[in-house]
Amino acid sequence: MGYVKDLRAIIGTRPVNLVASTVIVTNHQNQILLQKRTEPYGSWGLPGGQIELGESTESAGKREVFEETGLIIDDLHLIDVFSGNADSHIQLKNGDEYYVVLVAYYTNNYKGTLKADGLETLECNFFSIDDIPTNTLKRHKDVIHRYLEIIKTYK
């Protein structure tokens, strides 16, 4: 996360807008991949993270999924862009504040072995839509809800 670290050295903890990507990865049973996160500790969410300077949102989504889960993904399809609501404000334990502009994608095209990285991801598993953990981040539940609206349209 070189870009954000460099930016924070200049601006301190002041609020900024940061762009992030997240990806809904589904398996052949239409289950959704979630990760148990280290921040906020123990909560569940979709894999993803902030883009680096000059990186595309698609590349960031692919990179983050690989780093956090060990899966290599392809064929990303845009779900939506989420921004400007109360859930977009994040304040970290170190005082850094930001408003996230979240670009969300979905894919069912992946390969590799599912493995939590131990740094940002404590555990990762596929979940049925009816079994999404209750402590899943609200903004990620919103992404899942929008995804379900989209796939219903195509059926």
Backbone bond lengths (Angstrom), bond angles and torsions (degrees), N, CA, C in turn:
res aa  C-N    CA-C-N  psi(-1)  N-CA   C-N-CA  omega(-1)  CA-C   N-CA-C  phi
1 M - - - 1.451 - - 1.526 109.48 -
2 G 1.321 117.22 51.60 1.446 122.81 -177.04 1.513 114.20 -60.08
3 Y 1.333 116.84 -43.68 1.458 120.49 -177.10 1.515 111.80 -60.70
4 V 1.302 117.41 -48.82 1.465 121.33 -177.71 1.527 110.42 -66.73
5 K 1.315 116.43 -41.00 1.468 120.25 177.98 1.536 110.23 -60.78
6 D 1.316 117.39 -44.52 1.465 121.53 178.08 1.527 111.14 -63.57
7 L 1.326 116.24 -41.78 1.463 120.98 179.07 1.521 110.94 -63.75
8 R 1.320 116.73 -42.86 1.465 120.70 179.89 1.530 111.88 -64.36
9 A 1.324 117.49 -30.91 1.471 120.61 177.60 1.528 110.79 -63.82
10 I 1.314 116.47 -26.90 1.463 121.53 -179.67 1.521 111.67 -89.11
11 I 1.331 117.51 -44.46 1.470 120.54 -170.83 1.522 114.50 -103.65
12 G 1.313 117.29 -6.43 1.462 119.15 -177.70 1.514 111.00 71.04
13 T 1.330 116.71 -139.69 1.471 121.05 -174.85 1.526 113.23 -96.45
14 R 1.328 117.49 4.18 1.475 120.70 -177.16 1.521 111.89 -54.96
15 P 1.339 116.82 148.58 1.470 120.14 179.43 1.530 111.92 -63.93
16 V 1.317 115.46 139.24 1.465 122.78 175.57 1.520 108.51 -140.32
17 N 1.323 115.93 163.39 1.458 121.48 170.00 1.519 107.58 -89.43
18 L 1.324 117.07 131.50 1.454 122.16 174.92 1.525 108.53 -129.90
19 V 1.320 115.32 143.03 1.459 121.19 -179.98 1.523 109.31 -97.56
20 A 1.315 115.92 135.42 1.456 122.03 178.50 1.525 109.44 -133.26
21 S 1.316 114.87 157.27 1.465 121.70 174.91 1.513 108.77 -118.64
22 T 1.310 115.10 146.13 1.459 120.95 172.35 1.519 107.69 -137.97
23 V 1.322 115.71 154.21 1.457 119.81 -176.17 1.521 110.05 -134.79
24 I 1.317 115.29 130.08 1.462 120.86 168.30 1.521 106.32 -88.06
25 V 1.321 114.88 116.17 1.463 121.91 176.34 1.524 106.43 -106.37
26 T 1.335 115.87 124.76 1.464 119.75 179.37 1.528 110.00 -114.83
27 N 1.329 114.91 148.73 1.462 119.98 176.80 1.528 108.96 -97.11
28 H 1.335 116.32 -173.44 1.471 120.44 -176.38 1.525 113.34 -69.79
29 Q 1.328 117.43 -14.41 1.467 121.06 175.23 1.532 111.08 -94.65
30 N 1.330 117.10 11.47 1.471 123.87 -178.27 1.523 112.95 61.66
31 Q 1.324 116.17 25.82 1.460 120.28 173.46 1.523 108.74 -83.27
32 I 1.326 115.57 153.51 1.465 122.39 -176.12 1.524 109.55 -105.22
33 L 1.338 115.37 134.03 1.455 121.34 177.91 1.527 110.44 -77.19
34 L 1.336 115.44 125.77 1.462 121.51 174.68 1.516 109.15 -125.79
35 Q 1.316 115.41 155.09 1.450 121.39 176.77 1.522 109.39 -120.38
36 K 1.322 116.29 139.04 1.469 120.54 170.96 1.519 104.95 -83.42
37 R 1.327 116.14 120.85 1.453 122.18 -167.76 1.532 112.69 -95.37
38 T 1.322 114.09 157.18 1.460 120.24 172.93 1.523 111.25 -88.21
39 E 1.363 117.30 -15.94 1.465 120.99 179.67 1.517 108.44 -141.42
40 P 1.302 122.67 116.44 1.456 124.99 -15.69 1.527 110.15 -64.63
41 Y 1.306 114.99 138.16 1.456 122.69 -169.64 1.529 112.38 -55.68
42 G 1.337 115.03 126.56 1.453 121.10 174.42 1.510 115.40 83.83
43 S 1.331 117.63 -5.55 1.461 118.97 177.75 1.529 109.11 -81.61
44 W 1.316 115.58 156.84 1.458 121.44 177.78 1.517 109.15 -99.92
45 G 1.317 115.88 150.96 1.455 120.63 178.16 1.517 110.69 -166.16
46 L 1.297 114.43 176.50 1.452 121.47 176.23 1.527 109.07 -81.52
47 P 1.312 118.21 148.81 1.456 118.68 175.51 1.526 110.55 -67.50
48 G 1.308 115.75 145.81 1.462 120.67 178.23 1.508 110.63 158.03
49 G 1.315 115.47 179.97 1.450 120.31 179.29 1.511 111.75 176.30
50 Q 1.305 115.38 -173.24 1.454 122.41 -174.07 1.524 111.51 -74.00
51 I 1.337 114.51 145.71 1.455 119.31 177.93 1.527 109.20 -81.52
52 E 1.312 114.64 151.19 1.461 121.79 175.14 1.525 108.91 -86.53
53 L 1.302 117.22 160.35 1.452 122.88 179.51 1.525 109.87 -54.85
54 G 1.324 117.25 123.84 1.455 122.62 178.30 1.519 115.08 82.36
55 E 1.321 118.11 -2.69 1.465 121.96 -179.17 1.522 109.63 -85.92
56 S 1.321 117.39 142.94 1.465 120.11 175.18 1.520 109.55 -76.92
57 T 1.323 115.84 158.45 1.464 119.32 178.45 1.525 110.72 -66.34
58 E 1.340 116.76 -33.48 1.461 119.67 177.90 1.531 110.94 -65.49
59 S 1.336 116.14 -46.32 1.469 120.05 179.33 1.518 111.04 -62.95
60 A 1.325 116.76 -39.82 1.469 120.59 178.78 1.519 110.34 -63.18
61 G 1.332 117.62 -42.89 1.464 120.58 178.17 1.516 111.85 -60.41
62 K 1.323 116.70 -45.21 1.461 120.90 178.90 1.527 110.79 -63.65
63 R 1.333 116.58 -44.33 1.465 121.09 -179.42 1.518 110.93 -62.47
64 E 1.328 116.00 -47.65 1.465 120.33 -177.19 1.530 111.65 -63.84
65 V 1.325 117.54 -42.51 1.468 119.79 178.94 1.527 109.59 -61.14
66 F 1.333 117.16 -43.82 1.460 119.72 178.80 1.524 111.61 -63.41
67 E 1.338 116.72 -47.98 1.460 120.19 -178.04 1.523 112.16 -60.58
68 E 1.317 117.39 -40.54 1.459 121.77 -172.30 1.523 113.86 -88.35
69 T 1.351 117.17 -26.79 1.470 119.34 -173.34 1.522 114.35 -127.24
70 G 1.313 118.28 -11.67 1.457 121.62 -177.81 1.512 114.79 81.90
71 L 1.328 118.57 -0.50 1.460 121.26 -178.90 1.526 111.16 -91.46
72 I 1.322 115.52 141.28 1.462 122.36 174.34 1.523 105.93 -99.86
73 I 1.330 116.00 123.82 1.470 119.91 -175.29 1.521 110.60 -116.50
74 D 1.333 114.93 161.57 1.461 121.75 178.37 1.527 108.42 -153.47
75 D 1.319 115.74 175.76 1.470 122.99 177.70 1.520 112.48 56.36
76 L 1.321 116.93 57.82 1.461 120.48 179.30 1.523 110.67 -76.80
77 H 1.327 115.14 139.29 1.463 122.38 176.98 1.526 107.65 -123.02
78 L 1.321 116.09 132.45 1.460 120.83 -177.34 1.522 111.35 -68.97
79 I 1.326 115.70 131.41 1.461 121.78 172.60 1.519 108.69 -91.33
80 D 1.341 116.10 -58.36 1.463 120.99 -177.35 1.527 108.42 -178.50
81 V 1.312 115.30 174.03 1.461 122.47 173.00 1.525 106.32 -115.35
82 F 1.319 116.63 127.96 1.455 122.80 -176.58 1.520 108.94 -113.14
83 S 1.341 116.40 127.63 1.469 119.95 -179.81 1.523 109.66 -164.15
84 G 1.318 113.69 167.14 1.450 120.37 168.53 1.510 117.58 71.98
85 N 1.319 118.60 22.03 1.460 118.20 174.82 1.525 109.09 -124.10
86 A 1.304 116.54 176.04 1.474 120.71 -176.29 1.525 111.94 -59.74
87 D 1.328 116.96 -31.58 1.462 120.20 -179.16 1.521 112.74 -73.16
88 S 1.327 117.33 -11.17 1.459 119.30 -179.39 1.528 112.08 -83.10
89 H 1.342 118.25 -11.46 1.465 121.40 179.05 1.525 109.86 -87.21
90 I 1.324 114.74 128.80 1.464 120.46 -179.61 1.518 108.58 -131.27
91 Q 1.328 115.50 134.44 1.456 120.99 172.91 1.523 107.58 -124.39
92 L 1.324 115.21 120.58 1.452 121.23 -178.79 1.522 110.97 -82.75
93 K 1.315 115.85 164.52 1.468 120.95 -179.72 1.522 112.37 -57.30
94 N 1.336 117.14 -31.29 1.464 120.43 -179.09 1.535 112.99 -80.86
95 G 1.339 117.09 2.01 1.457 121.82 178.11 1.517 114.85 96.64
96 D 1.327 118.65 -13.48 1.460 120.95 178.40 1.524 109.46 -59.87
97 E 1.342 115.08 133.66 1.466 120.22 177.57 1.516 109.62 -120.36
98 Y 1.321 115.32 142.24 1.457 118.86 173.22 1.522 110.51 -154.99
99 Y 1.316 113.79 158.79 1.453 123.20 172.50 1.516 105.73 -109.37
100 V 1.312 115.60 121.73 1.458 119.52 -175.60 1.522 110.59 -91.26
101 V 1.314 115.30 134.45 1.454 123.68 167.42 1.521 103.83 -101.58
102 L 1.322 116.28 107.95 1.458 121.91 -171.35 1.524 110.72 -102.06
103 V 1.327 115.51 118.87 1.461 122.13 177.07 1.526 106.54 -100.93
104 A 1.328 116.22 118.73 1.463 121.05 -172.62 1.522 111.18 -111.22
105 Y 1.322 114.32 137.34 1.460 123.06 179.44 1.524 109.88 -127.01
106 Y 1.350 115.14 168.21 1.457 119.90 170.60 1.525 109.56 -139.12
107 T 1.328 114.62 155.00 1.460 121.66 176.10 1.527 108.91 -158.51
108 N 1.304 115.27 155.07 1.466 120.10 169.04 1.525 109.19 -121.94
109 N 1.328 116.07 13.59 1.449 122.82 -178.43 1.527 109.14 -103.09
110 Y 1.315 116.18 102.05 1.464 119.87 179.66 1.519 110.57 -147.13
111 K 1.318 114.66 160.23 1.461 120.97 173.25 1.519 107.45 -147.09
112 G 1.310 114.47 164.69 1.459 119.65 -179.67 1.516 110.82 113.64
113 T 1.325 114.48 -177.99 1.450 121.90 -179.37 1.520 109.61 -108.72
114 L 1.307 116.09 125.95 1.466 122.16 -179.59 1.523 109.83 -66.39
115 K 1.344 115.44 121.87 1.461 120.21 -178.91 1.526 109.41 -154.31
116 A 1.329 116.53 125.24 1.465 121.74 176.61 1.525 109.73 -66.63
117 D 1.336 116.56 139.75 1.464 120.05 -177.55 1.524 113.58 -76.47
118 G 1.338 118.16 -17.31 1.457 121.14 -179.61 1.512 114.47 79.66
119 L 1.320 117.54 -9.63 1.466 122.14 178.87 1.527 111.08 -99.74
120 E 1.324 115.70 -55.88 1.465 120.88 177.88 1.522 111.35 -106.64
121 T 1.319 115.38 -18.40 1.466 121.33 -175.11 1.523 109.58 -123.28
122 L 1.329 115.76 120.87 1.459 121.50 177.47 1.524 111.29 -83.91
123 E 1.332 114.95 -32.10 1.461 121.44 -174.40 1.513 106.47 -161.73
124 C 1.331 117.29 151.03 1.460 120.05 173.94 1.523 109.42 -143.08
125 N 1.335 114.74 139.27 1.461 121.60 -176.97 1.523 110.02 -153.12
126 F 1.322 114.80 157.91 1.463 120.87 171.92 1.522 108.00 -90.43
127 F 1.338 115.79 137.71 1.463 122.26 -178.74 1.524 110.54 -126.60
128 S 1.323 115.04 141.00 1.451 120.52 169.87 1.532 108.02 -64.81
129 I 1.303 116.90 149.24 1.467 120.69 -179.39 1.523 110.81 -59.44
130 D 1.315 117.81 -27.53 1.460 121.55 178.77 1.529 113.01 -80.97
131 D 1.321 116.80 -8.81 1.463 121.15 -176.74 1.526 113.25 -119.91
132 I 1.326 117.32 24.11 1.470 120.70 177.89 1.534 107.49 -62.42
133 P 1.340 118.12 128.84 1.474 119.66 -178.82 1.528 112.30 -56.76
134 T 1.322 116.07 143.91 1.468 120.25 -178.40 1.520 111.91 -65.77
135 N 1.326 117.94 -26.90 1.460 119.66 -179.80 1.535 112.30 -92.85
136 T 1.345 116.32 33.12 1.458 121.81 172.64 1.524 107.82 -78.73
137 L 1.336 115.92 138.57 1.471 120.83 -179.41 1.521 110.79 -54.50
138 K 1.338 116.27 136.24 1.464 120.62 -176.97 1.519 112.20 -58.56
139 R 1.333 117.29 -43.42 1.466 118.89 -178.41 1.524 110.86 -63.52
140 H 1.318 117.19 -29.46 1.461 119.88 177.81 1.524 110.96 -78.82
141 K 1.324 117.53 -32.46 1.470 119.84 172.12 1.525 109.65 -62.34
142 D 1.343 117.42 -37.15 1.467 121.23 177.44 1.531 111.01 -63.35
143 V 1.336 116.56 -40.39 1.465 120.66 177.46 1.522 109.79 -63.79
144 I 1.322 117.59 -44.74 1.460 121.66 179.14 1.526 110.55 -61.43
145 H 1.328 116.92 -43.26 1.467 121.28 178.59 1.530 110.48 -59.64
146 R 1.327 117.13 -45.40 1.470 121.09 179.80 1.528 110.07 -64.79
147 Y 1.317 117.28 -40.98 1.465 121.80 177.43 1.533 110.19 -58.30
148 L 1.321 116.63 -45.69 1.465 120.46 -179.80 1.524 111.40 -62.98
149 E 1.328 117.42 -36.05 1.466 120.83 175.24 1.528 110.90 -62.09
150 I 1.332 115.90 -42.10 1.468 120.99 -178.16 1.522 111.19 -66.34
151 I 1.328 117.09 -47.97 1.470 117.85 -176.21 1.526 111.41 -69.97
152 K 1.334 117.42 -26.97 1.469 120.27 175.12 1.528 110.46 -64.48
153 T 1.332 115.81 -36.58 1.462 121.76 179.85 1.513 111.24 -63.34
154 Y 1.329 117.25 -36.01 1.464 121.30 -176.87 1.507 114.27 -84.84
155 K 1.325 117.78 -9.00 1.476 119.93 179.98 1.491 112.27 -84.72
